[in-house]
Amino acid sequence: MNILIVEDEDKVANAVRRGLEPEGYSVAVARTGEEGFFLVSNQNYDLLILDVMLPGRDGVEILTAVRKRDLTVPVLFLTSKDAVEDRVRGLDAGADDYLVKPFAFSELLARVRALTRRSHRTESVSSLKLADLEMDVTGHFVRRQDRELVLTAREFDLLEYLLRHQGRIVSREMLARDVWKENERHTPLDNVIDVHIARLRRKVDEPFQLKLLHTIRGVGFVLRADPS
């Protein structure tokens, strides 16, 4: 697993690298957003750990540029801002997860494992389908009609979970436990889940007449072709 850390604080960058390398990860470090953008645009990484507050262009600007190039590398934001609006801004830019500074390395490692687990999928079912929506789990490819849907790693995991539970209502508690790997549901995480659902709906449903992703008010979400 190749990981790129974009962090201008040497102490933080070096500590994360020293912690990840013994776990078997190959780690590169960029000190500016521009350097990080160049590296991620020209090399293959399994995860991008991106600081929000960077000299020059900040992390959100860098991530926006990365997503505009249809690069779907999973992105974990490191931020000292924990307000809901700051998290929403990062998630809307295309981040898959966030971690507020200061953080425990054990939590960082758990989030890294969660975001990179798609490369170690062992499920026997390699393709999923609902109506005209098709997912190739192994190839990490999603298509609806004749259009490829470009999803972030978190969006892919979320859609896969919904497809595997298609026709059944999925609660926020289930998503928190099984997709975000959080044992306890809490309000900030509910907000994060809702942001990702909204982003996924824009990609999966908005361009198409048949709507597949439905919200069951007060209960959760369901992926089904029957709007009733």
N, C-alpha and C positions, 0 to 999 in steps of 0.2 A: 504494500500500500504506500503510495507516494502522497505526501501531504505538503502543502505550501502554507507557510505562516506569513502573513503580511502584518507586521507590527513594528512600530518605530521605537518602542521602549525595549532597549537591549535586555534589561533584567527579565522582563516578561517573556520575550521571544526565546531567550536562552533557556529559561526555566521550562517552558513548554517543550522545546526541542529535546532537552535532556530527559524529560519525563517520557516522551513518546518513543524515542529511539530504542530504549531497552524493551519496549513492547512490540518491537518488530517493524515499526514504521520507518520509512525513509523520509527525512524531513529537510526541506529547503526553507530559507528565510529571506524575505524581502523587507527592506526598511522603509520603502515609500510605496504609495499606491501605484504610481507609474511603473515602478519596477515590478510590482506584483502583477499588474495588468499585462505587462509584456511577457512575464513568465507563464502565466496561466493561458495566455493566448497562443503560445508557441510550444508548450509542453503539456503532456497529459498528467493530470493529478487526480487522485481519488477523493481529495477533500481540500477545500480552501478555508483556512482559519483567518478571518479578516477583522482587523481592528477598525472600529468606526472612526475614531479621531486620529487622522493621519495628516502629516504636512502636505500642503498642496491640495489635491482632490481628496475628499474624505472617502471613507469606506463605502458609503451609500452610492456615491457617484461612480466609484470604481465598479461596484457590483452591477449597477444599472448598465454600464458599458459592457460588462461581461455578458449579461443576459441578452443584450441587443445583438450580440454575436452568436446567439443560440448555443452558448456553452452551458451545459447542464450540470457541471461539477457541483457537488453538494457544498454549501457554504454555511459555516458557523460564524456568526458575528460575535466579537468580543466588544463589550461596550460598558462604559461607566454610567450610562443613562438607563434608568429602569422604569421610566414613565411609560404608560401604555402607548401614548402617541409616538414615542421614539421607537418602540418595538414594532408597531404597526408600519411605520415608515420603512424600517429595515425589511420587514416581511414583504411589503408591497414592492420593494426593489428587487426581490427575488431570493432573499435569505431563506434557508431551511430551518435554522435554529439560532438561538442567541444565548449568550452567557454573560451575566453581569459581573464586572470587576468590583472588588476582588473575589476570586473564586477558588474553590478547592480543586486540586488537580484531579482527584478521584472523580469529581463530577464532570470535568472536562473530558476525561478519558471515557466515561460512560457515554457522553454525547457523541464523541468521535466514533465509538463502536456502533452506536445506533445509526449514525449517518452513513457509515461505510458498510453496513451489514448487507446491502443489496448486492454487493459483489460476492457474497458468500451464500447466496440463496440455495436452499436444498429442496424446495418444494417440488413435488413430482409434476405438478401442473405448470407448464411453461407458457401457456397461452390462455387468455381469458377474453370473453366476448359478451356483450349485451347489445342487442339490436345492431346498429351499424358501428358500434364502438368496439375496437379490438386492441388488446394489449399483448405484446410479446414480452413476457417477464424476463426470459433469458437474454434476449437482445436489447432489452430496455427501450422498447419502441411502442408508441401509442398512435393509433390512426382512427379517425372517424370519417366515414365515407372515403373520399380520396385525399384527405388532408392529414398530414402528420401534425400531431399535437406536441409541442415542445414544452415539457414539464421539468420543473426542478426535481431534485431527488426527493424532497419531502412531499411534493405534489404527487409524484409517481407512487410513493409508498402509500399515501392516502387513497389514491384512486385504486390501487391494487387491493387494499383492504376492503374498500367499498364494493369492488367487483367480486371479491371472494364471498362477500356477504350480501350480494345483490338480492333484492326483494325482501330483505330483512332490515328492520330499523336498527341503526347503529347509534348508540348514545355517545355523548361527549366523554363519559366515563370510560367507555370502551376504547375510544380513540386516544384518550390520555394514557391509558394503560398499555395498549397494544401497538400504537404507532409512535407516540412520543416517549414511551417507556417510563412514564411517571406513575408512581404508585398512588399518589393522591391528586385528586382533581382540585383545582383552585381557580379563582376568578381570572387572574392574568392568563392562565393557560386556556381557559374557555375563550378569552378574547383572541388568543393566537390561533386556536382551532377555527374559530369563526372567520378569521382573516384568510386562512388557507382554504376553507370551504368556498369562500367568495371568489378567490383567485382561481380555484379549480373550476368552479361553475362558469366563469367567464371563458375559460378555454374549452371546456367540454360541451357547454350548452349554448352559449350566446350566438355563435354563428349558425346554429342549426334549428330547424323548426321543431323537431321532436326533443323535448326536454327530458333528461334522464336523472338529474340530481335534484332531489326534492327535500325540503326542510319540513319536518313534522314538529310544529310549534310546541315547545315545552318538553319534547321527547328526544329528538335527535335528527338523523338524516337517513335517507334511503335512496339507493340507486336502483331505478326500475324504469322500464319502458312504458308502463301503464300509468298515466298521470293521476288516475283515480286513487 
